[in-house]
Amino acid sequence: MTETSRKRRSDGRVTITQVAALAGVSPTTVSHVLSGKRIVAAETRGTVHEAIRALGYRPNTIARSLRTRRSHMVAVVVPDITNTFYSVLTRGLADTVDGAGYGTYVCNTDGKVDRETAFLQDILDRGADGIVMASVDAASVGALVPADMGVPVVCIGGAIDHPRVDLVTSDDEVGSYKVTRHLIDRGARRVAMIEGPPDSGPARIAGFRRAMRESRLRVDRALMVSGDWTRLGGREAMRTLLGRPPQRRPDAVFCANDLMAIGAVDAVHEEGLGVPGDVAVGGFDDVDAATIVNPALTTAQNPAYDVGVNAGRLLMSRLEGEYDGAGRTIVLPCPLVVRDSG
Amino acid sequence: MTETSRKRRSDGRVTITQVAALAGVSPTTVSHVLSGKRIVAAETRGTVHEAIRALGYRPNTIARSLRTRRSHMVAVVVPDITNTFYSVLTRGLADTVDGAGYGTYVCNTDGKVDRETAFLQDILDRGADGIVMASVDAASVGALVPADMGVPVVCIGGAIDHPRVDLVTSDDEVGSYKVTRHLIDRGARRVAMIEGPPDSGPARIAGFRRAMRESRLRVDRALMVSGDWTRLGGREAMRTLLGRPPQRRPDAVFCANDLMAIGAVDAVHEEGLGVPGDVAVGGFDDVDAATIVNPALTTAQNPAYDVGVNAGRLLMSRLEGEYDGAGRTIVLPCPLVVRDSG
């Protein structure tokens, strides 16, 4: 507790001095009970806790936030924390900002723009000091509002041109190119792609298309289907592909993320076919499940933890006043990981 | 923005009125720019944003928190958000409290008591309104401090006897009993257990021991090994078990969670042995990966999402003043899920 918090205030808030007076102990003893850093006799602790309850005393960080204009909280806006990529990213971010005394506040948008907008408003209302935003729609202007208000924003993926917005992205185009190219080099000729939802992840589609073009293979529009990033969505999309006449079925599929690739493997197996014998499958992200599924996924590594760490560092450099310049971009490589599925 | 926030204050904070004056617009226009709920001409928006930046204006929720003594934030303390069980629990909690306007703040303790203590102090300092605590150590007294201060606490698992602490737990004893009993009913006689770290998860060990006892099988101390809840830890523990002389090896292993069970499957396969032919494997939790691993895991369902939802409801009932009584306990069942590993 700071010295200030011990002074009597005129705003009606309960002070440590009042707690101490009611408990019949010194303010220092109350501080010790609150901090837990010194041993205080059980009976005294009990008396102090009773006084705290009776007066409704609350610690002082909110008041301090008001003075310093800092909430010491960063928000991370993700489609869904139960998607491993985002939980690992969040962990990397939390580990990085924790040391500087910042907490991490999580918002799940389910990839819906209206939820994203509502959360951004909420984040501003709460006075979060910084925002890490894994927006579904890279072109979303949502991030611009906090940035305009002087709250540093780090976007994950996408490309937002704004003087105060930093960007951490993984090299999805090259990663997708490498996975697709690998499927082709192994003999695939009718290569399908299970994309994310419409208007998402253009870089992964671009990498797929470049690999096809450089290999002089035609991109069959009927073999480009959308999933919703989930395992079920991937299974559904693969079923659509397998529902085509046998000679028009794909012999390989590049999936824009591992969860959909796992769903694609499900669908191939349900059809009584083999992976990679009948249909080779490539994913993207290299989540833990990529080595749990059978066959293990050939994929591109998406460095989720490092993305979170880098986002945290970019935020902290602005929050600590070490940097106040133009938006920076950090591009992390996505190396090809060859396993058994393709 | 509230009416109050438009009045000039004596505490040196920038008000909306000051922003409006500098921008040469009405306070109402500033409110519209901030809320985004009305359309404001791009040029006007730009001018308002410039004024906001120049004055360092920050929205008013922090000041409101001070008046209402509410931060509208609940903290969830978990060992590791990248463990699917905790990310799904967190999602259930967030979905439940979100509707009432509460944000979710995540703390990763890595199962370390000192980190847990530090986070609890931090949570109190921030003025979080409620805490959901998945402590590693059920006997941890950490939760008592916030509860003593009148901050509602919901503990996940364990058994804490405190008038203000609610408890949401899954019926781990019965779930573990069922998985172990199933392994025995399928013919296992030398059943090992990969436990969590020492002093964690007594209910799962109790269920295992009861199934062994009721089947008149001896619990071999050498077949009780500890893991650290991770896949690597499970693999390591299984290697220890497989390192024993062949006639003393287990013919089945019950693992206290699925991640360790997946690691155990890894170790059995690395030894050139089969699951369940040579060693049957049972897990606990029924995470997504349980159906991704091959063979798919026989396990007990741990209703992670429902645990989060129930924790959120218990907290909200106290925060909304609907309940102010003794600590409640909600026990959720963990049904047996039979798949191919055992």
Chai-1 contact restraints between the chains, C-beta under 6 A:
chainA,res_idxA,chainB,res_idxB,connection_type,confidence,min_distance_angstrom,max_distance_angstrom,comment,restraint_id
A,H49,B,D148,contact,1.0,0.0,6.0,A-B,restraint_1
A,I52,B,M149,contact,1.0,0.0,6.0,A-B,restraint_2
A,R53,B,G150,contact,1.0,0.0,6.0,A-B,restraint_3
A,R58,B,R69,contact,1.0,0.0,6.0,A-B,restraint_4
A,R58,B,G127,contact,1.0,0.0,6.0,A-B,restraint_5
A,P59,B,L124,contact,1.0,0.0,6.0,A-B,restraint_6
A,P59,B,D125,contact,1.0,0.0,6.0,A-B,restraint_7
A,T61,B,D125,contact,1.0,0.0,6.0,A-B,restraint_8
A,T61,B,R126,contact,1.0,0.0,6.0,A-B,restraint_9
A,T61,B,G127,contact,1.0,0.0,6.0,A-B,restraint_10
A,I62,B,S65,contact,1.0,0.0,6.0,A-B,restraint_11
A,I62,B,L66,contact,1.0,0.0,6.0,A-B,restraint_12
A,I62,B,G127,contact,1.0,0.0,6.0,A-B,restraint_13
A,S65,B,I62,contact,1.0,0.0,6.0,A-B,restraint_14
A,L66,B,I62,contact,1.0,0.0,6.0,A-B,restraint_15
A,R69,B,R58,contact,1.0,0.0,6.0,A-B,restraint_16
A,I81,B,S87,contact,1.0,0.0,6.0,A-B,restraint_17
A,I81,B,T90,contact,1.0,0.0,6.0,A-B,restraint_18
A,I81,B,R91,contact,1.0,0.0,6.0,A-B,restraint_19
A,T82,B,S87,contact,1.0,0.0,6.0,A-B,restraint_20
A,T82,B,V88,contact,1.0,0.0,6.0,A-B,restraint_21
A,T82,B,R91,contact,1.0,0.0,6.0,A-B,restraint_22
A,S87,B,I81,contact,1.0,0.0,6.0,A-B,restraint_23
A,S87,B,T82,contact,1.0,0.0,6.0,A-B,restraint_24
A,S87,B,S87,contact,1.0,0.0,6.0,A-B,restraint_25
A,V88,B,T82,contact,1.0,0.0,6.0,A-B,restraint_26
A,T90,B,I81,contact,1.0,0.0,6.0,A-B,restraint_27
A,R91,B,I81,contact,1.0,0.0,6.0,A-B,restraint_28
A,R91,B,T82,contact,1.0,0.0,6.0,A-B,restraint_29
A,A94,B,N108,contact,1.0,0.0,6.0,A-B,restraint_30
A,G103,B,Y105,contact,1.0,0.0,6.0,A-B,restraint_31
A,T104,B,V106,contact,1.0,0.0,6.0,A-B,restraint_32
A,Y105,B,G103,contact,1.0,0.0,6.0,A-B,restraint_33
A,Y105,B,Y105,contact,1.0,0.0,6.0,A-B,restraint_34
A,V106,B,T104,contact,1.0,0.0,6.0,A-B,restraint_35
A,V106,B,V106,contact,1.0,0.0,6.0,A-B,restraint_36
A,N108,B,A94,contact,1.0,0.0,6.0,A-B,restraint_37
A,L124,B,P59,contact,1.0,0.0,6.0,A-B,restraint_38
A,D125,B,P59,contact,1.0,0.0,6.0,A-B,restraint_39
A,D125,B,T61,contact,1.0,0.0,6.0,A-B,restraint_40
A,R126,B,T61,contact,1.0,0.0,6.0,A-B,restraint_41
A,G127,B,R58,contact,1.0,0.0,6.0,A-B,restraint_42
A,G127,B,T61,contact,1.0,0.0,6.0,A-B,restraint_43
A,G127,B,I62,contact,1.0,0.0,6.0,A-B,restraint_44
A,D148,B,H49,contact,1.0,0.0,6.0,A-B,restraint_45
A,M149,B,I52,contact,1.0,0.0,6.0,A-B,restraint_46
A,G150,B,R53,contact,1.0,0.0,6.0,A-B,restraint_47
A,A289,B,A289,contact,1.0,0.0,6.0,A-B,restraint_48
A,A289,B,I292,contact,1.0,0.0,6.0,A-B,restraint_49
A,I292,B,A289,contact,1.0,0.0,6.0,A-B,restraint_50
A,I292,B,I292,contact,1.0,0.0,6.0,A-B,restraint_51
A,I292,B,V293,contact,1.0,0.0,6.0,A-B,restraint_52
A,V293,B,I292,contact,1.0,0.0,6.0,A-B,restraint_53
A,N294,B,N294,contact,1.0,0.0,6.0,A-B,restraint_54
